[in-house]
Amino acid sequence: MFENIIGQQATVATLRQELAEARFPAAVLLHGPPYSGKLSAALEIARVLTCGEQGDWSCACSSCRQQRLLVHPATLLAGSRYFEAEIAAAAESLRRVRKAAAQYLFIRAVRKLTRRFDPPLWEGEESRIRPLAGTLAQVEEALDALIPDGELEEKTLERRLEAIIAGCRQLARALPAENVPIHLIRRASAWLHLTATGESPRRVLILENAEGLLEASANSLLKLLEEPPTDTFLILTTVRRAALIPTVLSRLRPYAFADRSPAETAEVLTRIFREEAGEYPSLREYFLHWREVNPAELESLAQLFVGAILPGREERGETGPLLLKLAEVFAGRPGRDSVATFFEELTLRFGRLLRDGRVPPQRLERWNAVLRRHQEACARYNQQPLLTMESLLFSLRRVP
């Protein structure tokens, strides 16, 4: 079990033991920083829970084969993710190494997206995804041709990759904003209450980025957690554990994921994505390369932003140029990636100020609280990004 997880030894050891001894709880929270392997662990948990045998890594039962291809009918995926970046990175890995491992990596990256369109999640709103039916069918047809059965000819591979990536771009942009609406929780709950069919009597719901739960969604999830159906498992992931309401947190067993060490990061990049060692200092830097953002531009903007909120006139930067730059970057409705990446960059710079002794811990704690409120306003309630950034700027300057 968990042979695909690099690092996280303590957490993986606990998970492995609880699964082997049939002590795994019905509702869990995998929490930790981005790119720390939370979804990979969740998918492996689902494979073991639904396995028709003992859950061994090399198990060849039909359930495990379905889980490896992410087509198991007893597992449902929901929530937001950096779909386009992951698919692009996996495609490049497959171009370099046309072998089974790279094929599986790409297939799974794509199906992490396409499974968000499973019928149970859209029951009653089929009209919203009906225009995407043709695209979904084309992506799946091209994907089936990539199922590992030998090395692919280069021209054929490239043609299929281009078709799949184009379709996935359309699908990813049709998904709702980075929140978890109540109708999704209600439909997932109804699906969990159905009697399971097939080899496994168990059902598994994996909900990514649960910090995007709206208040009504959290209350609906709470009802499910209070009275869960038998033989069902809820696996939530989050990068901000504190964003979940206490009543939900109290009903989830937490498992902490940590930032990977430089050596573990290098292993992920070389072993999984076939990148040369040392080319990227972190997984964040690697995935930014594949996202629709300009990292250098956002880093420069974050530096100006932090300079404008530092206390003391002798340190504080000018506000005018910053407001112009914010308008240039965030006016209108830029992609979600730009907004999310800018918040990440600010968080990193806040941490550096603390380490350098330029900001006391108490002020940093208050800054982070203000930042989280604005982040939620943008992600959960679709507040206009430029207004969010301007409000954040002046709110942070008022923090004592």
Secondary structure, DSSP 4 states (H G I P E B T S, - for coil): --TT--S-HHHHHHHHHHHHTT---SEEEEE-STTSSHHHHHHHHHHHHH-SSS--TT--SHHHHHHHTT--TTEEEEE---HHHHHHHHHHHHHH--SHHHHHHHHHHHHHHHGGG-GGGGTT-HHHHGGGHHHHHHHHHHHHTTSSSSPPPHHHHHHHHHHHHHHHHHHHTTS--SSB-HHHHHHHHHHHHSPP-SS---EEEEEE-GGGB-HHHHHHHHHHHHSPPTTEEEEEEES-GGGS-HHHHTTSEEEE--PPPHHHHHHIIIIIS-PPTTS-SSHHHHHHHTSSS-HHHHHHHHHHHHHHHSSSTTTPPPHHHHHHHHHHHHSS---HHHHHHHHHHHHHHHHHHHHTTSS-HHHHHHHHHHHHHHHHHHHHH---HHHHHHHHHHHHHT--
